[in-house]
Amino acid sequence: MRAVVFGEHGDRSVLTVQERPDPEPGPGEALVLVEASGVNFIDVYQRDGTYQVPLPALLGSEGAGTVLSFGDGVRGLAPGDRVAWAGVRGSHAEQALVPADRLVPVPGEVTTEQAAAVMLQGLTAHYLTHDSFAVRPGCVVLVHAAAGGMGRLLTRIVTHLGGRVVATASTPGKRELALAAGAVRAVPYAEALDAVRKVTGGAGADAVYDGVGADTFDTSLEALRPRGTLVLFGAASGKVPPFDPLRLMSGSYFLTRPTLGHFIVSRAELLERAETLFGWVAGGIVDPAVTGRYPLDAAADAYAALEGRQSTGKLLIVP
């Protein structure tokens, strides 16, 4: 099989497409024919060394496809079943080995491509809006980078749950996409504070969902109401420098830096979140808008679009 591999940490130039031996599923594993896999910033962090992974490594952390075979001890799967997964490295490949307990069945109302596009970001959006900060009707949240795949999902889900979104995005076209997803205001990053104050009558946002990191962190804190919550879930612009926790005292703010793995530890929790997510997709509440499809050989181009903030919606690698 062919797979996207990196043998050292670095920029996109370290990515190569290599022929690899066809995987053989061991106990508790399933071999899946990959039909599509998602392009995500976690892959960037693993490639550039922000998150350390053993080298050489296969790239890609989510995908969807059909079961080819499985090892001993696997129950409830059959060859040809459509499945999806998130948080499993090696998904940018023609075949993927996935622990069977990490596979989620894809319902008939959801296409395999939709499942690949929504798994990692959709499950993340679910725990962000239900656990990191539980969205309530009438609350106001600031969503940075609201035209990207993650930002649009957050905006749709917050709106569905009764919250109001103030969105930031870098261009007029991207701000239109944020408004179409349900944001009540969409503004350039530099205008975020004024927009939050206008929408809240000066009170501040109940929460900020910040996947940008270094460039937006200070604004995110300043945008909060007293006892508001800053959910820092990514670092698209770079890591936030160390800071004095006493800064949180000015508003008794809550700060959390969550990661998906801690919110799908048990299979029951994974399936519960995925069932809700796929229900939203089937019902049109969540639209995993795929705006770019790339073959394995063009994986570096996909990441160039993601890292350069040239993309809106979701990008896929389609083997």
Backbone as numpy.savetxt, mean C-alpha at the origin, in Angstrom:
# Nx Ny Nz CAx CAy CAz Cx Cy Cz
11.80 -20.44 -14.53 10.95 -19.25 -14.53 11.83 -18.01 -14.53
11.23 -16.87 -14.90 11.93 -15.59 -14.90 11.45 -14.77 -13.70
12.39 -14.00 -13.13 12.06 -13.20 -11.94 12.93 -11.95 -11.91
12.42 -10.90 -11.24 13.18 -9.67 -11.03 14.01 -9.84 -9.77
15.34 -9.66 -9.90 16.27 -9.97 -8.83 17.21 -8.79 -8.61
17.63 -8.58 -7.36 18.73 -7.65 -7.09 19.74 -8.32 -6.18
21.02 -8.20 -6.55 22.08 -8.85 -5.81 22.82 -7.93 -4.87
22.51 -6.64 -4.94 23.09 -5.64 -4.03 22.07 -4.54 -3.84
22.25 -3.76 -2.77 21.35 -2.65 -2.53 21.77 -1.46 -3.38
20.76 -0.69 -3.84 21.08 0.46 -4.66 19.86 1.00 -5.37
20.12 1.77 -6.43 19.00 2.35 -7.18 18.45 1.33 -8.18
17.63 1.77 -9.09 16.95 0.84 -10.00 17.91 0.08 -10.90
19.15 0.57 -11.04 20.11 -0.10 -11.91 20.53 -1.47 -11.38
20.26 -1.76 -10.11 20.65 -3.07 -9.57 19.64 -4.16 -9.93
18.52 -3.79 -10.53 17.49 -4.77 -10.88 17.86 -5.50 -12.17
17.73 -6.81 -12.15 17.93 -7.62 -13.35 16.82 -8.64 -13.44
16.55 -9.12 -14.64 15.61 -10.22 -14.83 16.43 -11.47 -15.10
16.24 -12.48 -14.27 17.05 -13.70 -14.35 16.17 -14.93 -14.52
16.74 -15.92 -15.18 16.14 -17.25 -15.20 16.46 -17.95 -13.89
15.45 -18.44 -13.22 15.62 -19.13 -11.95 15.03 -20.52 -12.05
15.50 -21.46 -11.24 14.87 -22.79 -11.24 13.39 -22.68 -10.86
12.56 -23.49 -11.48 11.15 -23.51 -11.08 11.05 -23.90 -9.61
10.32 -23.13 -8.80 10.23 -23.46 -7.37 9.47 -24.76 -7.13
9.81 -25.41 -6.05 9.11 -26.61 -5.61 8.49 -26.33 -4.24
7.19 -26.44 -4.12 6.57 -26.14 -2.82 6.95 -27.16 -1.76
7.31 -26.66 -0.59 7.58 -27.51 0.54 6.36 -27.63 1.43
6.50 -28.24 2.58 5.36 -28.36 3.50 4.76 -27.00 3.83
3.44 -26.90 3.71 2.74 -25.67 4.04 2.83 -24.58 2.99
3.43 -24.88 1.83 3.60 -23.87 0.78 2.76 -24.20 -0.44
2.45 -23.16 -1.21 1.76 -23.32 -2.49 2.58 -22.64 -3.58
2.59 -23.25 -4.74 3.22 -22.66 -5.92 2.12 -22.02 -6.76
2.30 -20.73 -7.07 1.26 -19.97 -7.76 1.80 -19.44 -9.08
1.01 -19.57 -10.14 1.31 -18.91 -11.41 0.90 -17.45 -11.26
1.88 -16.54 -11.32 1.62 -15.13 -11.07 1.03 -14.49 -12.32
-0.16 -13.91 -12.17 -0.79 -13.20 -13.29 -0.53 -11.70 -13.23
-0.34 -11.18 -12.03 0.00 -9.76 -11.86 0.55 -9.57 -10.46
1.46 -8.61 -10.32 1.99 -8.27 -9.00 2.09 -6.75 -8.89
1.89 -6.24 -7.67 1.82 -4.81 -7.45 3.18 -4.18 -7.24
3.29 -2.91 -7.64 4.50 -2.11 -7.47 4.29 -1.22 -6.25
5.17 -1.32 -5.25 4.97 -0.64 -3.98 6.27 -0.05 -3.45
6.13 0.94 -2.58 7.32 1.56 -2.00 8.07 0.62 -1.07
7.41 -0.37 -0.50 8.15 -1.30 0.35 9.22 -2.02 -0.47
8.95 -2.25 -1.75 9.94 -2.88 -2.62 11.14 -1.95 -2.82
10.87 -0.65 -2.92 11.95 0.34 -3.03 12.81 0.30 -1.77
12.17 0.27 -0.60 12.91 0.28 0.65 13.77 -0.98 0.79
13.26 -2.12 0.33 14.05 -3.35 0.37 15.21 -3.28 -0.62
14.96 -2.75 -1.80 16.00 -2.67 -2.82 17.12 -1.71 -2.42
16.76 -0.55 -1.84 17.80 0.45 -1.55 18.46 0.24 -0.19
18.00 -0.75 0.58 18.63 -1.07 1.84 18.02 -0.41 3.05
16.98 0.42 2.86 16.28 0.99 4.01 15.74 -0.12 4.90
15.14 -1.13 4.26 14.76 -2.36 4.95 15.73 -3.45 4.50
16.43 -4.04 5.44 17.43 -5.05 5.10 16.77 -6.40 4.81
17.15 -6.99 3.67 16.70 -8.34 3.31 17.92 -9.13 2.86
17.90 -10.45 3.03 19.04 -11.26 2.58 19.22 -11.15 1.06
20.47 -11.08 0.63 20.78 -10.95 -0.79 21.43 -12.24 -1.31
21.23 -12.58 -2.59 20.36 -11.89 -3.56 18.89 -12.08 -3.21
18.06 -11.17 -3.65 16.65 -11.20 -3.30 15.78 -11.02 -4.54
14.63 -11.66 -4.52 13.62 -11.44 -5.55 12.74 -10.28 -5.12
12.35 -9.45 -6.07 11.58 -8.25 -5.77 10.08 -8.55 -5.85
9.29 -7.68 -5.21 7.83 -7.78 -5.29 7.24 -8.35 -4.03
6.18 -7.70 -3.51 5.63 -8.08 -2.21 4.16 -8.44 -2.22
3.50 -8.35 -3.36 2.08 -8.74 -3.42 1.78 -9.23 -4.82
0.73 -10.02 -4.93 0.36 -10.48 -6.26 -0.92 -11.30 -6.22
-1.27 -11.81 -7.40 -2.44 -12.67 -7.52 -2.24 -13.58 -8.71
-2.87 -14.73 -8.66 -2.74 -15.69 -9.75 -3.51 -16.95 -9.44
-3.07 -18.08 -10.04 -3.77 -19.34 -9.86 -2.83 -20.38 -9.27
-3.37 -21.21 -8.41 -2.58 -22.25 -7.75 -2.17 -23.31 -8.77
-0.86 -23.64 -8.78 -0.34 -24.71 -9.62 -0.22 -26.02 -8.85
0.36 -25.94 -7.65 0.56 -27.13 -6.83 0.82 -26.69 -5.40
0.93 -27.66 -4.49 1.20 -27.32 -3.10 1.86 -28.50 -2.40
2.49 -28.19 -1.25 3.22 -29.19 -0.52 2.37 -29.89 0.52
3.03 -30.73 1.30 2.34 -31.49 2.35 1.73 -30.56 3.38
0.62 -31.01 3.92 -0.01 -30.28 5.02 -0.91 -29.14 4.60
-1.06 -28.90 3.30 -1.90 -27.81 2.82 -3.32 -28.33 2.62
-4.27 -27.63 3.19 -5.69 -28.00 3.07 -6.47 -26.83 2.51
-7.56 -27.14 1.82 -8.47 -26.10 1.35 -8.05 -25.43 0.05
-7.03 -25.95 -0.64 -6.61 -25.40 -1.92 -6.68 -26.49 -2.98
-6.93 -26.06 -4.22 -6.93 -26.98 -5.36 -6.25 -26.28 -6.53
-5.57 -27.05 -7.40 -5.00 -26.43 -8.59 -6.06 -25.65 -9.37
-5.71 -24.46 -9.80 -6.64 -23.61 -10.54 -7.37 -22.59 -9.69
-7.28 -22.72 -8.36 -7.91 -21.72 -7.49 -7.26 -20.36 -7.70
-8.11 -19.32 -7.74 -7.58 -17.96 -7.83 -7.30 -17.45 -6.42
-6.08 -16.93 -6.23 -5.66 -16.51 -4.90 -4.87 -15.21 -5.01
-4.75 -14.51 -3.87 -3.96 -13.29 -3.80 -3.20 -13.29 -2.48
-2.17 -12.45 -2.42 -1.34 -12.41 -1.21 -0.67 -11.05 -1.09
-0.19 -10.75 0.10 0.57 -9.54 0.35 1.62 -9.85 1.40
2.74 -9.10 1.34 3.79 -9.28 2.32 4.64 -10.51 2.10
4.71 -10.99 0.85 5.52 -12.16 0.51 6.51 -11.75 -0.57
7.79 -11.76 -0.25 8.80 -11.33 -1.22 8.92 -12.33 -2.37
9.26 -11.79 -3.55 9.45 -12.63 -4.72 8.27 -12.67 -5.64
7.41 -11.67 -5.57 6.17 -11.69 -6.35 6.34 -11.19 -7.78
7.44 -10.46 -8.08 7.70 -10.05 -9.47 8.39 -11.20 -10.18
7.63 -12.21 -10.52 8.16 -13.43 -11.11 7.02 -14.15 -11.84
7.40 -15.12 -12.66 6.38 -15.90 -13.36 5.69 -16.88 -12.43
6.40 -17.32 -11.39 5.84 -18.20 -10.38 6.30 -17.71 -9.00
5.48 -17.96 -8.01 5.83 -17.54 -6.66 5.50 -18.65 -5.67
6.40 -18.85 -4.72 6.14 -19.73 -3.58 5.55 -18.90 -2.46
4.38 -19.28 -1.98 3.69 -18.50 -0.95 3.25 -19.45 0.17
3.51 -19.09 1.42 2.94 -19.89 2.51 1.43 -19.98 2.34
0.90 -21.18 2.41 -0.53 -21.36 2.11 -1.42 -20.57 3.05
-0.97 -20.37 4.28 -1.81 -19.62 5.22 -1.80 -18.13 4.96
-1.00 -17.66 4.00 -0.98 -16.25 3.61 -1.79 -16.01 2.34
-2.33 -17.05 1.74 -3.13 -16.91 0.52 -4.58 -16.60 0.87
-5.16 -15.69 0.09 -6.56 -15.30 0.27 -7.32 -15.69 -0.99
-8.46 -16.37 -0.86 -9.24 -16.68 -2.06 -9.83 -15.42 -2.68
-9.81 -15.36 -4.00 -10.35 -14.21 -4.71 -11.78 -14.54 -5.13
-12.77 -13.77 -4.69 -14.16 -14.08 -5.04 -14.44 -13.81 -6.51
-15.50 -14.40 -7.00 -15.83 -14.30 -8.41 -16.12 -12.89 -8.88
-16.55 -12.01 -7.98 -16.90 -10.64 -8.36 -15.67 -9.75 -8.53
-14.49 -10.27 -8.19 -13.25 -9.49 -8.24 -12.31 -10.14 -9.25
-11.77 -9.35 -10.18 -10.84 -9.91 -11.15 -9.49 -10.18 -10.48
-8.72 -11.06 -11.11 -7.39 -11.36 -10.57 -6.52 -10.11 -10.57
-6.64 -9.29 -11.61 -5.86 -8.06 -11.67 -6.26 -7.09 -10.57
-7.56 -6.97 -10.32 -8.00 -6.11 -9.22 -7.44 -6.59 -7.89
-7.43 -7.90 -7.68 -6.92 -8.46 -6.44 -5.43 -8.13 -6.28
-4.66 -8.28 -7.36 -3.24 -7.96 -7.29 -3.01 -6.49 -7.00
-3.89 -5.65 -7.53 -3.72 -4.20 -7.38 -4.09 -3.69 -6.00
-4.90 -4.44 -5.27 -5.47 -3.88 -4.05 -4.97 -4.54 -2.77
-4.29 -5.66 -2.87 -4.00 -6.42 -1.65 -3.17 -5.64 -0.64
-1.96 -5.26 -0.98 -1.08 -4.63 0.01 -1.61 -3.27 0.44
-1.92 -2.44 -0.53 -2.40 -1.10 -0.18 -3.79 -1.16 0.44
-4.64 -2.06 -0.03 -6.00 -2.16 0.51 -6.03 -2.66 1.93
-5.25 -3.71 2.22 -5.17 -4.19 3.59 -4.56 -3.14 4.50
-3.56 -2.42 3.96 -2.96 -1.33 4.74 -3.99 -0.25 5.04
-4.74 0.16 4.02 -5.77 1.19 4.22 -6.82 0.73 5.23
-7.12 -0.57 5.23 -8.10 -1.08 6.18 -7.62 -0.90 7.62
-6.39 -1.35 7.92 -5.95 -1.22 9.31 -5.66 0.22 9.69
-5.22 1.05 8.73 -4.99 2.46 9.04 -6.28 3.14 9.47
-7.37 2.82 8.80 -8.64 3.50 9.05 -9.49 2.83 10.13
-9.09 1.63 10.55 -9.85 0.93 11.58 -9.08 0.75 12.89
-7.75 0.78 12.82 -6.94 0.49 14.00 -5.97 1.62 14.35
-5.15 2.05 13.40 -4.18 3.11 13.69 -4.88 4.39 14.11
-5.90 4.76 13.37 -6.85 5.80 13.78 -8.20 5.36 13.24
-9.12 5.07 14.16 -10.43 4.58 13.76 -11.29 5.75 13.28
-11.57 5.77 11.98 -12.34 6.86 11.40 -13.78 6.81 11.90
-14.29 7.97 12.31 -15.66 8.10 12.78 -16.40 9.08 11.90
-17.73 8.95 11.80 -18.49 9.92 11.01 -18.23 11.34 11.49
-17.94 12.24 10.55 -17.74 13.64 10.86 -16.31 14.04 11.14
-15.41 13.08 11.34 -14.03 13.47 11.63 -13.35 13.97 10.35
-12.31 14.75 10.54 -11.56 15.33 9.42 -10.15 14.77 9.45
-9.72 14.24 8.31 -8.35 13.72 8.22 -7.65 14.36 7.04
-6.35 14.54 7.18 -5.50 15.02 6.11 -4.80 13.81 5.49
-4.94 13.67 4.18 -4.30 12.57 3.45 -3.30 13.18 2.48
-2.02 12.88 2.70 -0.98 13.35 1.78 -0.86 12.41 0.58
-0.42 12.97 -0.55 -0.25 12.20 -1.79 -1.53 11.45 -2.14
-2.63 12.19 -2.13 -3.94 11.56 -2.24 -4.30 11.09 -3.64
-3.48 11.40 -4.64 -3.77 10.92 -5.99 -3.08 9.61 -6.31
-2.15 9.17 -5.46 -1.49 7.89 -5.69 -2.40 6.74 -5.34
-1.93 5.53 -5.60 -2.76 4.36 -5.33 -3.19 4.28 -3.89
-2.25 4.49 -2.96 -2.57 4.42 -1.54 -3.46 5.58 -1.12
-3.14 6.77 -1.56 -3.91 7.95 -1.16 -5.35 7.90 -1.63
-5.57 7.42 -2.85 -6.94 7.33 -3.35 -7.74 6.29 -2.60
-7.11 5.16 -2.26 -7.80 4.16 -1.46 -8.19 4.74 -0.10
-7.25 5.41 0.55 -7.55 6.01 1.86 -8.69 7.01 1.75
-8.66 7.83 0.72 -9.69 8.85 0.56 -11.05 8.21 0.38
-11.14 7.20 -0.44 -12.42 6.51 -0.66 -12.92 5.84 0.62
-12.03 5.19 1.34 -12.46 4.46 2.53 -12.85 5.41 3.65
-12.05 6.46 3.87 -12.41 7.44 4.89 -13.78 8.04 4.59
-14.02 8.38 3.33 -15.31 8.95 2.93 -16.43 7.95 3.15
-16.20 6.70 2.78 -17.20 5.64 2.98 -17.56 5.49 4.46
-16.58 5.68 5.34 -16.80 5.53 6.77 -17.39 6.79 7.41
-17.62 7.82 6.60 -18.26 9.03 7.12 -17.33 10.15 7.46
-16.03 9.98 7.22 -15.08 11.05 7.49 -14.96 12.01 6.32
-14.27 13.13 6.56 -14.00 14.12 5.51 -12.50 14.21 5.30
-12.10 14.27 4.04 -10.69 14.24 3.68 -10.26 15.58 3.12
-9.20 16.13 3.68 -8.45 17.20 3.05 -7.24 16.54 2.41
-7.08 16.73 1.11 -6.07 16.01 0.35 -4.97 16.94 -0.12
-3.75 16.42 -0.19 -2.66 17.13 -0.86 -2.23 16.33 -2.07
-1.85 17.05 -3.12 -1.31 16.44 -4.33 -0.54 17.52 -5.07
0.39 17.11 -5.90 1.38 18.05 -6.44 0.94 18.82 -7.67
-0.05 18.32 -8.42 -0.45 18.98 -9.66 -1.96 19.15 -9.71
-2.46 20.09 -10.53 -3.92 20.24 -10.66 -4.61 18.96 -11.08
-4.00 18.21 -12.01 -4.62 16.97 -12.44 -4.73 15.96 -11.32
-3.70 15.86 -10.51 -3.74 14.94 -9.38 -4.76 15.39 -8.33
-4.89 16.69 -8.15 -5.88 17.18 -7.18 -7.30 16.89 -7.65
-7.53 16.91 -8.96 -8.84 16.53 -9.49 -9.14 15.07 -9.19
-8.13 14.21 -9.28 -8.32 12.80 -8.95 -8.67 12.63 -7.48
-8.05 13.41 -6.61 -8.35 13.32 -5.18 -9.78 13.76 -4.90
-10.21 14.82 -5.57 -11.60 15.27 -5.40 -12.58 14.22 -5.92
-12.24 13.60 -7.05 -13.11 12.57 -7.60 -13.21 11.36 -6.67
-12.16 11.12 -5.87 -12.18 10.01 -4.91 -12.98 10.34 -3.66
-13.37 11.62 -3.48 -14.22 11.99 -2.36 -13.69 13.06 -1.44
-12.49 13.57 -1.69 -11.94 14.62 -0.83 -12.81 15.87 -0.87
-12.96 16.55 0.28 -13.73 17.79 0.30 -12.90 18.98 -0.14
-11.57 18.88 0.02 -10.63 19.88 -0.47 -9.39 19.16 -0.96
-8.80 19.65 -2.04 -7.55 19.11 -2.55 -6.64 20.27 -2.89
-5.47 20.33 -2.29 -4.62 21.51 -2.38 -3.17 21.10 -2.59
-2.31 22.02 -3.05 -0.87 21.76 -3.05 -0.37 21.53 -1.63
0.77 20.87 -1.51 1.31 20.55 -0.19 1.50 21.81 0.66
1.92 22.91 0.04 2.21 24.13 0.79 0.95 24.76 1.38
-0.22 24.37 0.88 -1.47 24.96 1.36 -2.23 24.03 2.31
-1.60 22.96 2.76 -2.30 21.97 3.57 -2.82 22.56 4.87
-2.01 23.34 5.57 -2.43 23.88 6.86 -3.63 24.80 6.72
-3.59 25.70 5.74 -4.71 26.62 5.53 -5.98 25.85 5.21
-5.86 24.82 4.38 -7.04 24.05 4.00 -7.64 23.33 5.20
-6.80 22.73 6.04 -7.30 22.04 7.23 -7.99 23.03 8.16
-7.41 24.19 8.34 -8.01 25.18 9.24 -9.36 25.67 8.73
-9.46 25.84 7.42 -10.73 26.29 6.86 -11.81 25.23 7.02
-11.46 23.98 6.76 -12.46 22.90 6.84 -12.88 22.65 8.28
-11.97 22.83 9.24 -12.26 22.53 10.64 -12.57 23.75 11.48
-12.66 24.93 10.86 -12.90 26.14 11.62 -11.76 26.49 12.56
-10.55 26.08 12.18 -9.38 26.37 12.99 -9.03 25.33 14.02
-9.85 24.28 14.16 -9.63 23.29 15.22 -8.47 22.35 14.93
-8.24 22.05 13.67 -7.20 21.09 13.30 -7.79 19.73 12.96
-7.00 18.93 12.27 -7.46 17.62 11.82 -7.45 16.61 12.97
-8.41 15.69 12.92 -8.42 14.61 13.91 -7.25 13.66 13.69
-6.84 13.50 12.43 -5.73 12.60 12.13 -5.10 13.01 10.82
-3.86 12.60 10.64 -3.15 12.76 9.37 -2.61 11.40 8.97
-2.89 11.00 7.73 -2.28 9.80 7.16 -1.15 10.27 6.25
0.08 9.98 6.68 1.26 10.52 6.02 2.16 9.39 5.52
2.16 9.18 4.21 3.05 8.20 3.61 4.22 8.84 2.90
4.36 10.16 3.03 5.43 10.90 2.34 6.68 10.97 3.20
6.52 11.28 4.49 7.66 11.23 5.39 8.36 12.55 5.60
9.63 12.62 5.24 10.49 13.76 5.60 9.91 15.10 5.17
9.40 15.18 3.94 8.94 16.47 3.41 7.66 16.98 4.07
6.87 16.11 4.66 5.55 16.51 5.17 5.40 16.37 6.67
6.37 15.78 7.35 6.19 15.44 8.76 5.86 16.66 9.61
6.60 17.75 9.45 6.36 18.94 10.28 4.96 19.51 10.03
4.56 19.57 8.76 3.22 20.05 8.44 2.16 19.14 9.04
2.40 17.84 9.00 1.44 16.88 9.53 1.20 17.12 11.02
2.27 17.31 11.78 2.11 17.59 13.21 1.34 18.89 13.43
1.70 19.91 12.68 1.08 21.21 12.88 -0.39 21.22 12.50
-0.79 20.31 11.62 -2.17 20.27 11.16 -3.12 19.62 12.16
-2.60 18.97 13.20 -3.45 18.21 14.12 -4.14 19.09 15.14
-5.32 18.69 15.52 -5.98 19.26 16.69 -5.32 18.70 17.94
-5.52 19.31 19.11 -5.03 18.70 20.35 -5.54 17.27 20.49
-4.65 16.37 20.86 -4.92 14.94 21.01 -5.21 14.26 19.67
-4.79 14.90 18.57 -4.92 14.28 17.27 -3.85 13.23 17.05
-4.01 12.46 15.97 -3.15 11.31 15.69 -2.44 11.47 14.36
-1.12 11.36 14.40 -0.33 11.32 13.17 0.04 9.87 12.89
-0.46 9.36 11.77 -0.17 8.00 11.34 0.86 8.08 10.22
2.10 7.77 10.57 3.20 7.83 9.61 3.42 6.41 9.08
3.03 6.18 7.83 3.06 4.81 7.32 4.00 4.62 6.13
4.75 5.65 5.78 5.68 5.52 4.67 6.67 6.66 4.66
7.60 6.58 3.70 8.67 7.58 3.61 9.05 7.81 2.16
8.05 8.17 1.34 8.31 8.35 -0.09 9.34 9.43 -0.36
9.43 10.43 0.52 10.40 11.52 0.34 11.66 11.32 1.18
11.75 10.21 1.89 12.88 9.96 2.77 12.44 9.79 4.22
13.34 9.24 5.02 13.03 8.98 6.43 12.94 10.29 7.22
12.05 10.33 8.19 11.94 11.47 9.09 13.17 11.49 10.00
13.87 12.62 10.10 15.04 12.68 11.00 14.60 12.49 12.45
15.52 12.06 13.31 15.21 11.96 14.73 14.70 13.30 15.28
13.73 13.22 16.19 13.18 14.45 16.75 12.89 14.25 18.23
12.76 15.36 18.94 12.53 15.35 20.38 11.06 15.01 20.65
10.76 13.93 21.36 9.37 13.60 21.67 8.60 14.70 22.40
9.32 15.64 23.01 8.63 16.75 23.67 7.82 17.58 22.69
8.15 17.48 21.40 7.34 18.20 20.40 5.89 17.74 20.43
5.66 16.49 20.80 4.29 15.97 20.84 3.49 16.60 21.98
4.17 17.13 22.98 3.50 17.66 24.15 2.71 18.92 23.83
3.08 19.65 22.78 2.39 20.90 22.48 0.92 20.69 22.17
0.55 19.49 21.75 -0.87 19.20 21.53 -1.28 17.86 22.09
-0.44 17.26 22.93 -0.67 15.90 23.43 -0.98 14.96 22.26
-0.17 15.07 21.21 -0.41 14.32 19.98 -0.05 12.85 20.16
-0.70 12.02 19.38 -0.35 10.61 19.26 0.41 10.42 17.94
1.48 9.66 18.00 2.26 9.35 16.80 2.45 7.85 16.73
2.15 7.27 15.57 2.35 5.84 15.38 3.02 5.60 14.04
3.88 4.58 13.99 4.52 4.17 12.75 4.24 2.68 12.55
3.05 2.35 12.01 2.65 0.94 11.91 3.18 0.28 10.65
3.06 -1.03 10.61 3.39 -1.80 9.41 2.40 -2.95 9.28
2.09 -3.31 8.05 1.00 -4.25 7.77 1.16 -5.58 8.48
2.38 -6.10 8.54 2.57 -7.44 9.09 2.00 -7.63 10.48
2.02 -6.58 11.29 1.52 -6.70 12.65 -0.01 -6.70 12.72
-0.67 -6.43 11.60 -2.14 -6.35 11.59 -2.78 -7.49 10.82
-1.96 -8.42 10.33 -2.49 -9.62 9.69 -1.72 -10.84 10.21
-1.35 -10.80 11.49 -0.54 -11.88 12.06 -1.29 -13.20 11.99
-2.53 -13.21 12.40 -3.31 -14.45 12.38 -4.02 -14.58 11.04
-4.24 -15.81 10.63 -4.97 -16.03 9.38 -6.40 -15.50 9.49
-7.01 -15.64 10.66 -8.37 -15.15 10.83 -8.44 -13.65 10.58
-7.45 -12.90 11.10 -7.45 -11.45 10.90 -7.19 -11.12 9.43
-6.28 -11.84 8.78 -6.02 -11.63 7.36 -7.28 -11.84 6.54
-7.97 -12.93 6.77 -9.17 -13.24 5.99 -10.29 -12.24 6.26
-10.41 -11.81 7.52 -11.46 -10.84 7.86 -11.24 -9.52 7.13
-10.00 -9.04 7.15 -9.72 -7.78 6.46 -9.89 -7.94 4.95
-9.40 -9.06 4.40 -9.49 -9.28 2.96 -10.94 -9.40 2.51
-11.77 -10.06 3.29 -13.18 -10.20 2.93 -13.86 -8.84 2.85
-13.59 -7.98 3.83 -14.14 -6.63 3.79 -13.62 -5.87 2.59
-12.32 -5.97 2.34 -11.70 -5.27 1.22 -12.29 -5.70 -0.11
-12.40 -7.00 -0.34 -12.94 -7.48 -1.61 -14.42 -7.13 -1.74
-15.12 -7.06 -0.61 -16.50 -6.60 -0.65 -16.60 -5.16 -1.11
-15.67 -4.32 -0.66 -15.63 -2.93 -1.11 -15.33 -2.85 -2.61
-14.41 -3.70 -3.08 -14.09 -3.71 -4.51 -15.31 -4.14 -5.32
-15.94 -5.22 -4.92 -17.11 -5.72 -5.65 -18.25 -4.71 -5.65
-18.37 -3.95 -4.55 -19.45 -2.98 -4.45 -19.12 -1.62 -5.04
-17.93 -1.47 -5.60 -17.56 -0.20 -6.21 -17.14 0.87 -5.23
-17.05 0.54 -3.95 -16.62 1.52 -2.94 -15.14 1.81 -3.11
-14.38 0.78 -3.37 -12.95 0.90 -3.63 -12.70 0.55 -5.09
-12.00 1.43 -5.79 -11.67 1.20 -7.19 -10.16 1.12 -7.33
-9.60 -0.10 -7.42 -8.15 -0.22 -7.57 -7.73 0.16 -8.99
-7.70 1.46 -9.25 -7.47 1.95 -10.61 -6.05 1.62 -11.07
-5.94 0.72 -12.02 -4.64 0.35 -12.58 -4.31 1.32 -13.70
-3.22 2.05 -13.54 -2.86 3.08 -14.51 -1.59 2.76 -15.27
-0.97 1.62 -14.96 0.22 1.22 -15.69 0.48 -0.26 -15.55
0.80 -0.92 -16.67 1.12 -2.35 -16.68 2.47 -2.52 -17.36
3.38 -3.25 -16.72 4.75 -3.38 -17.20 5.13 -4.86 -17.24
5.83 -5.30 -18.28 6.38 -6.66 -18.26 7.56 -6.74 -17.30
8.00 -7.95 -17.01 9.13 -8.13 -16.10 10.34 -7.33 -16.55
10.62 -7.32 -17.85 11.81 -6.63 -18.36 11.76 -5.12 -18.15
10.59 -4.57 -17.88 10.45 -3.12 -17.69 10.16 -2.77 -16.23
10.53 -3.66 -15.31 10.27 -3.39 -13.90 10.95 -2.10 -13.44
12.16 -1.84 -13.91 12.85 -0.61 -13.51 12.07 0.62 -13.95
11.41 0.55 -15.12 10.60 1.68 -15.58 9.40 1.89 -14.66
8.80 0.80 -14.20 7.67 0.93 -13.27 8.09 1.64 -11.99
9.27 1.28 -11.47 9.73 1.91 -10.24 10.20 3.34 -10.47
10.67 3.63 -11.67 11.00 5.02 -12.00 9.75 5.89 -11.93
8.64 5.38 -12.45 7.38 6.12 -12.40 6.89 6.29 -10.97
7.03 5.23 -10.16 6.58 5.30 -8.76 7.44 6.27 -7.96
8.75 6.10 -8.03 9.65 6.92 -7.22 9.69 8.37 -7.67
9.45 8.60 -8.96 9.44 9.96 -9.48 8.11 10.66 -9.33
7.16 9.99 -8.64 5.81 10.54 -8.43 5.16 10.92 -9.76
5.45 10.13 -10.79 4.84 10.36 -12.10 3.54 9.60 -12.26
3.23 8.72 -11.32 2.08 7.83 -11.48 0.92 8.27 -10.61
-0.26 7.90 -11.08 -1.47 7.97 -10.26 -2.09 6.58 -10.28
-2.86 6.26 -9.25 -3.42 4.92 -9.23 -2.36 3.86 -8.97
-2.60 2.66 -9.47 -1.78 1.50 -9.16 -1.00 1.03 -10.39
0.25 0.68 -10.17 1.10 0.11 -11.21 1.27 -1.38 -10.97
1.24 -2.17 -12.06 1.37 -3.62 -11.96 2.51 -4.12 -12.83
3.14 -5.17 -12.37 4.04 -5.98 -13.19 3.21 -7.18 -13.67
3.17 -7.37 -14.98 2.37 -8.46 -15.57 3.31 -9.42 -16.30
3.67 -10.53 -15.67 4.63 -11.43 -16.30 4.17 -11.97 -17.65
